[in-house]
Amino acid sequence: MGVDDSEITLTYIRSPYRKSNELILAHKTFEFPKKFDVVALYVQLETLAHSNIQKLNE
């Protein structure tokens, strides 16, 4: 049983202001080879996302 390549798709807010009445979302997909360990990257991205959510809700 082989392991396929990995990919991470990011969805982010493209609105120019942190608090906007209309959110504009964008998506970006990154692909990684089989040998790349995405877990550490995923943890960093999740930490960053959590921090950003807290800033948006201040």
PQR file of N, CA, C, O and H, with PARSE charges and radii, in Angstrom:
ATOM      1  N   MET A   1       0.855  -1.173   0.000 -0.4000 1.5000
ATOM      2  CA  MET A   1       0.000   0.000   0.000 -0.0000 2.0000
ATOM      3  C   MET A   1       0.897   1.230   0.000  0.5500 1.7000
ATOM      4  O   MET A   1       1.665   1.426   0.942 -0.5500 1.4000
ATOM      5  N   GLY A   2       0.819   2.056  -1.022 -0.4000 1.5000
ATOM      6  CA  GLY A   2       1.653   3.252  -1.132 -0.0000 2.0000
ATOM      7  C   GLY A   2       0.960   4.492  -0.608  0.5500 1.7000
ATOM      8  O   GLY A   2      -0.264   4.541  -0.486 -0.5500 1.4000
ATOM      9  H   GLY A   2       0.195   1.898  -1.788  0.4000 1.0000
ATOM     10  N   VAL A   3       1.750   5.469  -0.308 -0.4000 1.5000
ATOM     11  CA  VAL A   3       1.221   6.747   0.161 -0.0000 2.0000
ATOM     12  C   VAL A   3       1.236   7.718  -1.016  0.5500 1.7000
ATOM     13  O   VAL A   3       2.258   7.880  -1.683 -0.5500 1.4000
ATOM     14  H   VAL A   3       2.744   5.430  -0.407  0.4000 1.0000
ATOM     15  N   ASP A   4       0.116   8.350  -1.262 -0.4000 1.5000
ATOM     16  CA  ASP A   4       0.030   9.328  -2.357 -0.0000 2.0000
ATOM     17  C   ASP A   4       0.707  10.634  -1.963  0.5500 1.7000
ATOM     18  O   ASP A   4       1.045  10.855  -0.800 -0.5500 1.4000
ATOM     19  H   ASP A   4      -0.715   8.218  -0.720  0.4000 1.0000
ATOM     20  N   ASP A   5       0.894  11.487  -2.953 -0.4000 1.5000
ATOM     21  CA  ASP A   5       1.402  12.826  -2.680 -0.0000 2.0000
ATOM     22  C   ASP A   5       0.425  13.542  -1.751  0.5500 1.7000
ATOM     23  O   ASP A   5      -0.752  13.187  -1.681 -0.5500 1.4000
ATOM     24  H   ASP A   5       0.620  11.308  -3.898  0.4000 1.0000
ATOM     25  N   SER A   6       0.920  14.542  -1.045 -0.4000 1.5000
ATOM     26  CA  SER A   6       0.077  15.300  -0.121 -0.0000 2.0000
ATOM     27  C   SER A   6      -0.255  16.654  -0.722  0.5500 1.7000
ATOM     28  O   SER A   6       0.486  17.187  -1.547 -0.5500 1.4000
ATOM     29  H   SER A   6       1.876  14.830  -1.102  0.4000 1.0000
ATOM     30  N   GLU A   7      -1.383  17.196  -0.292 -0.4000 1.5000
ATOM     31  CA  GLU A   7      -1.714  18.549  -0.684 -0.0000 2.0000
ATOM     32  C   GLU A   7      -2.452  19.236   0.447  0.5500 1.7000
ATOM     33  O   GLU A   7      -3.180  18.611   1.219 -0.5500 1.4000
ATOM     34  H   GLU A   7      -1.985  16.763   0.378  0.4000 1.0000
ATOM     35  N   ILE A   8      -2.242  20.537   0.522 -0.4000 1.5000
ATOM     36  CA  ILE A   8      -2.929  21.366   1.507 -0.0000 2.0000
ATOM     37  C   ILE A   8      -3.586  22.491   0.733  0.5500 1.7000
ATOM     38  O   ILE A   8      -2.940  23.162  -0.072 -0.5500 1.4000
ATOM     39  H   ILE A   8      -1.651  21.044  -0.105  0.4000 1.0000
ATOM     40  N   THR A   9      -4.881  22.698   0.980 -0.4000 1.5000
ATOM     41  CA  THR A   9      -5.595  23.801   0.363 -0.0000 2.0000
ATOM     42  C   THR A   9      -5.904  24.831   1.435  0.5500 1.7000
ATOM     43  O   THR A   9      -6.540  24.530   2.445 -0.5500 1.4000
ATOM     44  H   THR A   9      -5.406  22.154   1.634  0.4000 1.0000
ATOM     45  N   LEU A  10      -5.441  26.050   1.198 -0.4000 1.5000
ATOM     46  CA  LEU A  10      -5.687  27.145   2.128 -0.0000 2.0000
ATOM     47  C   LEU A  10      -6.847  27.983   1.614  0.5500 1.7000
ATOM     48  O   LEU A  10      -6.908  28.314   0.430 -0.5500 1.4000
ATOM     49  H   LEU A  10      -4.924  26.295   0.377  0.4000 1.0000
ATOM     50  N   THR A  11      -7.757  28.318   2.501 -0.4000 1.5000
ATOM     51  CA  THR A  11      -8.816  29.259   2.198 -0.0000 2.0000
ATOM     52  C   THR A  11      -8.579  30.460   3.094  0.5500 1.7000
ATOM     53  O   THR A  11      -8.470  30.330   4.314 -0.5500 1.4000
ATOM     54  H   THR A  11      -7.707  28.049   3.462  0.4000 1.0000
ATOM     55  N   TYR A  12      -8.500  31.624   2.481 -0.4000 1.5000
ATOM     56  CA  TYR A  12      -8.167  32.813   3.263 -0.0000 2.0000
ATOM     57  C   TYR A  12      -9.021  33.991   2.821  0.5500 1.7000
ATOM     58  O   TYR A  12      -9.605  33.991   1.737 -0.5500 1.4000
ATOM     59  H   TYR A  12      -8.588  31.729   1.490  0.4000 1.0000
ATOM     60  N   ILE A  13      -9.080  35.002   3.695 -0.4000 1.5000
ATOM     61  CA  ILE A  13      -9.871  36.197   3.436 -0.0000 2.0000
ATOM     62  C   ILE A  13      -9.032  37.180   2.624  0.5500 1.7000
ATOM     63  O   ILE A  13      -7.922  37.530   3.025 -0.5500 1.4000
ATOM     64  H   ILE A  13      -8.606  35.002   4.576  0.4000 1.0000
ATOM     65  N   ARG A  14      -9.552  37.618   1.499 -0.4000 1.5000
ATOM     66  CA  ARG A  14      -8.851  38.582   0.654 -0.0000 2.0000
ATOM     67  C   ARG A  14      -9.353  40.000   0.857  0.5500 1.7000
ATOM     68  O   ARG A  14      -8.842  40.932   0.237 -0.5500 1.4000
ATOM     69  H   ARG A  14     -10.454  37.334   1.174  0.4000 1.0000
ATOM     70  N   SER A  15     -10.348  40.174   1.718 -0.4000 1.5000
ATOM     71  CA  SER A  15     -10.879  41.514   1.973 -0.0000 2.0000
ATOM     72  C   SER A  15      -9.759  42.403   2.495  0.5500 1.7000
ATOM     73  O   SER A  15      -8.943  41.955   3.301 -0.5500 1.4000
ATOM     74  H   SER A  15     -10.763  39.416   2.221  0.4000 1.0000
ATOM     75  N   PRO A  16      -9.708  43.649   2.053 -0.5600 1.5000
ATOM     76  CA  PRO A  16      -8.598  44.509   2.449  0.2800 2.0000
ATOM     77  C   PRO A  16      -8.642  44.956   3.910  0.5500 1.7000
ATOM     78  O   PRO A  16      -7.634  45.412   4.449 -0.5500 1.4000
ATOM     79  N   TYR A  17      -9.785  44.829   4.543 -0.4000 1.5000
ATOM     80  CA  TYR A  17      -9.918  45.281   5.931 -0.0000 2.0000
ATOM     81  C   TYR A  17     -10.266  44.113   6.830  0.5500 1.7000
ATOM     82  O   TYR A  17     -10.984  43.202   6.418 -0.5500 1.4000
ATOM     83  H   TYR A  17     -10.605  44.458   4.105  0.4000 1.0000
ATOM     84  N   ARG A  18      -9.762  44.132   8.059 -0.4000 1.5000
ATOM     85  CA  ARG A  18     -10.004  43.022   8.978 -0.0000 2.0000
ATOM     86  C   ARG A  18     -11.490  42.861   9.281  0.5500 1.7000
ATOM     87  O   ARG A  18     -11.997  41.740   9.336 -0.5500 1.4000
ATOM     88  H   ARG A  18      -9.178  44.872   8.394  0.4000 1.0000
ATOM     89  N   LYS A  19     -12.183  43.969   9.475 -0.4000 1.5000
ATOM     90  CA  LYS A  19     -13.617  43.894   9.751 -0.0000 2.0000
ATOM     91  C   LYS A  19     -14.351  44.501   8.562  0.5500 1.7000
ATOM     92  O   LYS A  19     -14.376  45.720   8.389 -0.5500 1.4000
ATOM     93  H   LYS A  19     -11.772  44.879   9.430  0.4000 1.0000
ATOM     94  N   SER A  20     -14.934  43.654   7.761 -0.4000 1.5000
ATOM     95  CA  SER A  20     -15.597  44.073   6.537 -0.0000 2.0000
ATOM     96  C   SER A  20     -17.000  43.496   6.522  0.5500 1.7000
ATOM     97  O   SER A  20     -17.242  42.429   7.087 -0.5500 1.4000
ATOM     98  H   SER A  20     -14.914  42.665   7.901  0.4000 1.0000
ATOM     99  N   ASN A  21     -17.927  44.197   5.874 -0.4000 1.5000
ATOM    100  CA  ASN A  21     -19.289  43.678   5.752 -0.0000 2.0000
ATOM    101  C   ASN A  21     -19.378  42.554   4.730  0.5500 1.7000
ATOM    102  O   ASN A  21     -20.285  41.723   4.781 -0.5500 1.4000
ATOM    103  H   ASN A  21     -17.730  45.063   5.415  0.4000 1.0000
ATOM    104  N   GLU A  22     -18.442  42.537   3.817 -0.4000 1.5000
ATOM    105  CA  GLU A  22     -18.441  41.511   2.778 -0.0000 2.0000
ATOM    106  C   GLU A  22     -17.082  40.813   2.755  0.5500 1.7000
ATOM    107  O   GLU A  22     -16.052  41.454   2.545 -0.5500 1.4000
ATOM    108  H   GLU A  22     -17.705  43.211   3.775  0.4000 1.0000
ATOM    109  N   LEU A  23     -17.085  39.513   2.969 -0.4000 1.5000
ATOM    110  CA  LEU A  23     -15.840  38.751   2.943 -0.0000 2.0000
ATOM    111  C   LEU A  23     -15.574  38.239   1.531  0.5500 1.7000
ATOM    112  O   LEU A  23     -16.457  37.685   0.875 -0.5500 1.4000
ATOM    113  H   LEU A  23     -17.921  38.992   3.140  0.4000 1.0000
ATOM    114  N   ILE A  24     -14.364  38.433   1.089 -0.4000 1.5000
ATOM    115  CA  ILE A  24     -13.927  37.894  -0.195 -0.0000 2.0000
ATOM    116  C   ILE A  24     -12.929  36.791   0.119  0.5500 1.7000
ATOM    117  O   ILE A  24     -11.870  37.046   0.693 -0.5500 1.4000
ATOM    118  H   ILE A  24     -13.647  38.883   1.621  0.4000 1.0000
ATOM    119  N   LEU A  25     -13.267  35.574  -0.257 -0.4000 1.5000
ATOM    120  CA  LEU A  25     -12.411  34.429   0.030 -0.0000 2.0000
ATOM    121  C   LEU A  25     -11.613  34.023  -1.201  0.5500 1.7000
ATOM    122  O   LEU A  25     -12.062  34.190  -2.335 -0.5500 1.4000
ATOM    123  H   LEU A  25     -14.127  35.367  -0.724  0.4000 1.0000
ATOM    124  N   ALA A  26     -10.445  33.499  -0.959 -0.4000 1.5000
ATOM    125  CA  ALA A  26      -9.600  32.965  -2.023 -0.0000 2.0000
ATOM    126  C   ALA A  26      -9.059  31.608  -1.569  0.5500 1.7000
ATOM    127  O   ALA A  26      -9.038  31.307  -0.376 -0.5500 1.4000
ATOM    128  H   ALA A  26     -10.081  33.364  -0.038  0.4000 1.0000
ATOM    129  N   HIS A  27      -8.629  30.808  -2.513 -0.4000 1.5000
ATOM    130  CA  HIS A  27      -8.116  29.463  -2.229 -0.0000 2.0000
ATOM    131  C   HIS A  27      -6.768  29.290  -2.921  0.5500 1.7000
ATOM    132  O   HIS A  27      -6.559  29.769  -4.036 -0.5500 1.4000
ATOM    133  H   HIS A  27      -8.646  31.052  -3.483  0.4000 1.0000
ATOM    134  N   LYS A  28      -5.881  28.612  -2.255 -0.4000 1.5000
ATOM    135  CA  LYS A  28      -4.569  28.281  -2.831 -0.0000 2.0000
ATOM    136  C   LYS A  28      -4.229  26.849  -2.422  0.5500 1.7000
ATOM    137  O   LYS A  28      -4.305  26.504  -1.242 -0.5500 1.4000
ATOM    138  H   LYS A  28      -6.051  28.223  -1.349  0.4000 1.0000
ATOM    139  N   THR A  29      -3.861  26.030  -3.378 -0.4000 1.5000
ATOM    140  CA  THR A  29      -3.518  24.638  -3.110 -0.0000 2.0000
ATOM    141  C   THR A  29      -2.023  24.430  -3.318  0.5500 1.7000
ATOM    142  O   THR A  29      -1.452  24.854  -4.324 -0.5500 1.4000
ATOM    143  H   THR A  29      -3.799  26.310  -4.336  0.4000 1.0000
ATOM    144  N   PHE A  30      -1.411  23.776  -2.356 -0.4000 1.5000
ATOM    145  CA  PHE A  30       0.007  23.434  -2.429 -0.0000 2.0000
ATOM    146  C   PHE A  30       0.124  21.917  -2.472  0.5500 1.7000
ATOM    147  O   PHE A  30      -0.523  21.220  -1.691 -0.5500 1.4000
ATOM    148  H   PHE A  30      -1.875  23.432  -1.540  0.4000 1.0000
ATOM    149  N   GLU A  31       0.938  21.410  -3.371 -0.4000 1.5000
ATOM    150  CA  GLU A  31       1.159  19.968  -3.484 -0.0000 2.0000
ATOM    151  C   GLU A  31       2.572  19.642  -3.038  0.5500 1.7000
ATOM    152  O   GLU A  31       3.511  20.393  -3.303 -0.5500 1.4000
ATOM    153  H   GLU A  31       1.464  21.977  -4.005  0.4000 1.0000
ATOM    154  N   PHE A  32       2.712  18.509  -2.357 -0.4000 1.5000
ATOM    155  CA  PHE A  32       3.996  18.089  -1.813 -0.0000 2.0000
ATOM    156  C   PHE A  32       4.284  16.660  -2.234  0.5500 1.7000
ATOM    157  O   PHE A  32       3.358  15.862  -2.381 -0.5500 1.4000
ATOM    158  H   PHE A  32       1.950  17.898  -2.142  0.4000 1.0000
ATOM    159  N   PRO A  33       5.552  16.323  -2.431 -0.5600 1.5000
ATOM    160  CA  PRO A  33       5.905  14.947  -2.797  0.2800 2.0000
ATOM    161  C   PRO A  33       5.665  13.985  -1.637  0.5500 1.7000
ATOM    162  O   PRO A  33       5.462  14.403  -0.497 -0.5500 1.4000
ATOM    163  N   LYS A  34       5.691  12.704  -1.945 -0.4000 1.5000
ATOM    164  CA  LYS A  34       5.418  11.655  -0.959 -0.0000 2.0000
ATOM    165  C   LYS A  34       6.291  11.762   0.289  0.5500 1.7000
ATOM    166  O   LYS A  34       5.813  11.524   1.398 -0.5500 1.4000
ATOM    167  H   LYS A  34       5.856  12.364  -2.871  0.4000 1.0000
ATOM    168  N   LYS A  35       7.542  12.111   0.125 -0.4000 1.5000
ATOM    169  CA  LYS A  35       8.482  12.086   1.244 -0.0000 2.0000
ATOM    170  C   LYS A  35       8.385  13.312   2.146  0.5500 1.7000
ATOM    171  O   LYS A  35       9.011  13.331   3.205 -0.5500 1.4000
ATOM    172  H   LYS A  35       7.931  12.305  -0.776  0.4000 1.0000
ATOM    173  N   PHE A  36       7.626  14.330   1.764 -0.4000 1.5000
ATOM    174  CA  PHE A  36       7.517  15.548   2.556 -0.0000 2.0000
ATOM    175  C   PHE A  36       6.527  15.328   3.695  0.5500 1.7000
ATOM    176  O   PHE A  36       5.402  14.883   3.469 -0.5500 1.4000
ATOM    177  H   PHE A  36       7.117  14.314   0.903  0.4000 1.0000
ATOM    178  N   ASP A  37       6.947  15.640   4.912 -0.4000 1.5000
ATOM    179  CA  ASP A  37       6.080  15.484   6.087 -0.0000 2.0000
ATOM    180  C   ASP A  37       5.288  16.773   6.281  0.5500 1.7000
ATOM    181  O   ASP A  37       5.845  17.785   6.707 -0.5500 1.4000
ATOM    182  H   ASP A  37       7.861  16.002   5.095  0.4000 1.0000
ATOM    183  N   VAL A  38       3.997  16.743   5.972 -0.4000 1.5000
ATOM    184  CA  VAL A  38       3.171  17.945   6.040 -0.0000 2.0000
ATOM    185  C   VAL A  38       2.655  18.247   7.442  0.5500 1.7000
ATOM    186  O   VAL A  38       2.065  19.305   7.657 -0.5500 1.4000
ATOM    187  H   VAL A  38       3.544  15.921   5.626  0.4000 1.0000
ATOM    188  N   VAL A  39       2.861  17.355   8.394 -0.4000 1.5000
ATOM    189  CA  VAL A  39       2.300  17.530   9.737 -0.0000 2.0000
ATOM    190  C   VAL A  39       2.831  18.802  10.406  0.5500 1.7000
ATOM    191  O   VAL A  39       2.046  19.572  10.960 -0.5500 1.4000
ATOM    192  H   VAL A  39       3.341  16.495   8.220  0.4000 1.0000
ATOM    193  N   ALA A  40       4.127  19.035  10.368 -0.4000 1.5000
ATOM    194  CA  ALA A  40       4.694  20.227  11.014 -0.0000 2.0000
ATOM    195  C   ALA A  40       4.172  21.501  10.343  0.5500 1.7000
ATOM    196  O   ALA A  40       3.846  22.472  11.026 -0.5500 1.4000
ATOM    197  H   ALA A  40       4.765  18.410   9.919  0.4000 1.0000
ATOM    198  N   LEU A  41       4.092  21.500   9.031 -0.4000 1.5000
ATOM    199  CA  LEU A  41       3.563  22.651   8.305 -0.0000 2.0000
ATOM    200  C   LEU A  41       2.096  22.871   8.664  0.5500 1.7000
ATOM    201  O   LEU A  41       1.671  24.005   8.888 -0.5500 1.4000
ATOM    202  H   LEU A  41       4.356  20.711   8.476  0.4000 1.0000
ATOM    203  N   TYR A  42       1.331  21.799   8.718 -0.4000 1.5000
ATOM    204  CA  TYR A  42      -0.085  21.888   9.053 -0.0000 2.0000
ATOM    205  C   TYR A  42      -0.278  22.485  10.452  0.5500 1.7000
ATOM    206  O   TYR A  42      -1.161  23.321  10.649 -0.5500 1.4000
ATOM    207  H   TYR A  42       1.676  20.878   8.536  0.4000 1.0000
ATOM    208  N   VAL A  43       0.529  22.069  11.411 -0.4000 1.5000
ATOM    209  CA  VAL A  43       0.435  22.598  12.778 -0.0000 2.0000
ATOM    210  C   VAL A  43       0.733  24.094  12.787  0.5500 1.7000
ATOM    211  O   VAL A  43       0.037  24.854  13.461 -0.5500 1.4000
ATOM    212  H   VAL A  43       1.246  21.391  11.251  0.4000 1.0000
ATOM    213  N   GLN A  44       1.748  24.527  12.056 -0.4000 1.5000
ATOM    214  CA  GLN A  44       2.088  25.956  11.989 -0.0000 2.0000
ATOM    215  C   GLN A  44       0.949  26.759  11.358  0.5500 1.7000
ATOM    216  O   GLN A  44       0.604  27.837  11.842 -0.5500 1.4000
ATOM    217  H   GLN A  44       2.313  23.910  11.508  0.4000 1.0000
ATOM    218  N   LEU A  45       0.376  26.242  10.296 -0.4000 1.5000
ATOM    219  CA  LEU A  45      -0.726  26.931   9.636 -0.0000 2.0000
ATOM    220  C   LEU A  45      -1.955  27.005  10.536  0.5500 1.7000
ATOM    221  O   LEU A  45      -2.647  28.023  10.562 -0.5500 1.4000
ATOM    222  H   LEU A  45       0.656  25.366   9.903  0.4000 1.0000
ATOM    223  N   GLU A  46      -2.227  25.936  11.269 -0.4000 1.5000
ATOM    224  CA  GLU A  46      -3.366  25.927  12.190 -0.0000 2.0000
ATOM    225  C   GLU A  46      -3.163  26.938  13.318  0.5500 1.7000
ATOM    226  O   GLU A  46      -4.109  27.613  13.722 -0.5500 1.4000
ATOM    227  H   GLU A  46      -1.665  25.109  11.248  0.4000 1.0000
ATOM    228  N   THR A  47      -1.940  27.046  13.824 -0.4000 1.5000
ATOM    229  CA  THR A  47      -1.627  28.022  14.869 -0.0000 2.0000
ATOM    230  C   THR A  47      -1.821  29.442  14.343  0.5500 1.7000
ATOM    231  O   THR A  47      -2.392  30.288  15.031 -0.5500 1.4000
ATOM    232  H   THR A  47      -1.170  26.498  13.496  0.4000 1.0000
ATOM    233  N   LEU A  48      -1.354  29.700  13.142 -0.4000 1.5000
ATOM    234  CA  LEU A  48      -1.511  31.011  12.521 -0.0000 2.0000
ATOM    235  C   LEU A  48      -2.992  31.336  12.303  0.5500 1.7000
ATOM    236  O   LEU A  48      -3.430  32.456  12.570 -0.5500 1.4000
ATOM    237  H   LEU A  48      -0.890  29.012  12.583  0.4000 1.0000
ATOM    238  N   ALA A  49      -3.748  30.373  11.826 -0.4000 1.5000
ATOM    239  CA  ALA A  49      -5.182  30.580  11.597 -0.0000 2.0000
ATOM    240  C   ALA A  49      -5.904  30.890  12.903  0.5500 1.7000
ATOM    241  O   ALA A  49      -6.755  31.779  12.946 -0.5500 1.4000
ATOM    242  H   ALA A  49      -3.393  29.464  11.609  0.4000 1.0000
ATOM    243  N   HIS A  50      -5.572  30.168  13.958 -0.4000 1.5000
ATOM    244  CA  HIS A  50      -6.205  30.407  15.261 -0.0000 2.0000
ATOM    245  C   HIS A  50      -5.891  31.818  15.757  0.5500 1.7000
ATOM    246  O   HIS A  50      -6.771  32.504  16.277 -0.5500 1.4000
ATOM    247  H   HIS A  50      -4.881  29.446  13.923  0.4000 1.0000
ATOM    248  N   SER A  51      -4.657  32.245  15.598 -0.4000 1.5000
ATOM    249  CA  SER A  51      -4.250  33.595  15.992 -0.0000 2.0000
ATOM    250  C   SER A  51      -5.021  34.645  15.199  0.5500 1.7000
ATOM    251  O   SER A  51      -5.461  35.650  15.757 -0.5500 1.4000
ATOM    252  H   SER A  51      -3.942  31.687  15.176  0.4000 1.0000
ATOM    253  N   ASN A  52      -5.181  34.417  13.915 -0.4000 1.5000
ATOM    254  CA  ASN A  52      -5.913  35.361  13.071 -0.0000 2.0000
ATOM    255  C   ASN A  52      -7.386  35.434  13.444  0.5500 1.7000
ATOM    256  O   ASN A  52      -7.975  36.515  13.418 -0.5500 1.4000
ATOM    257  H   ASN A  52      -4.823  33.601  13.462  0.4000 1.0000
ATOM    258  N   ILE A  53      -7.982  34.320  13.787 -0.4000 1.5000
ATOM    259  CA  ILE A  53      -9.382  34.308  14.215 -0.0000 2.0000
ATOM    260  C   ILE A  53      -9.556  35.139  15.476  0.5500 1.7000
ATOM    261  O   ILE A  53     -10.522  35.893  15.598 -0.5500 1.4000
ATOM    262  H   ILE A  53      -7.505  33.442  13.808  0.4000 1.0000
ATOM    263  N   GLN A  54      -8.629  35.007  16.411 -0.4000 1.5000
ATOM    264  CA  GLN A  54      -8.698  35.800  17.636 -0.0000 2.0000
ATOM    265  C   GLN A  54      -8.593  37.290  17.326  0.5500 1.7000
ATOM    266  O   GLN A  54      -9.308  38.089  17.932 -0.5500 1.4000
ATOM    267  H   GLN A  54      -7.844  34.395  16.312  0.4000 1.0000
ATOM    268  N   LYS A  55      -7.718  37.686  16.395 -0.4000 1.5000
ATOM    269  CA  LYS A  55      -7.569  39.088  16.021 -0.0000 2.0000
ATOM    270  C   LYS A  55      -8.838  39.621  15.371  0.5500 1.7000
ATOM    271  O   LYS A  55      -9.247  40.752  15.635 -0.5500 1.4000
ATOM    272  H   LYS A  55      -7.138  37.037  15.903  0.4000 1.0000
ATOM    273  N   LEU A  56      -9.467  38.804  14.517 -0.4000 1.5000
ATOM    274  CA  LEU A  56     -10.695  39.231  13.837 -0.0000 2.0000
ATOM    275  C   LEU A  56     -11.840  39.422  14.822  0.5500 1.7000
ATOM    276  O   LEU A  56     -12.729  40.239  14.581 -0.5500 1.4000
ATOM    277  H   LEU A  56      -9.135  37.886  14.302  0.4000 1.0000
ATOM    278  N   ASN A  57     -11.832  38.691  15.915 -0.4000 1.5000
ATOM    279  CA  ASN A  57     -12.939  38.754  16.870 -0.0000 2.0000
ATOM    280  C   ASN A  57     -12.674  39.688  18.042  0.5500 1.7000
ATOM    281  O   ASN A  57     -13.419  39.671  19.022 -0.5500 1.4000
ATOM    282  H   ASN A  57     -11.110  38.027  16.111  0.4000 1.0000
ATOM    283  N   GLU A  58     -11.632  40.499  17.961 -0.4000 1.5000
ATOM    284  CA  GLU A  58     -11.353  41.457  19.034 -0.0000 2.0000
ATOM    285  C   GLU A  58     -12.364  42.571  19.031  0.5500 1.7000
ATOM    286  O   GLU A  58     -12.290  43.474  19.865 -0.5500 1.4000
ATOM    287  H   GLU A  58     -11.027  40.514  17.165  0.4000 1.0000
TER
END
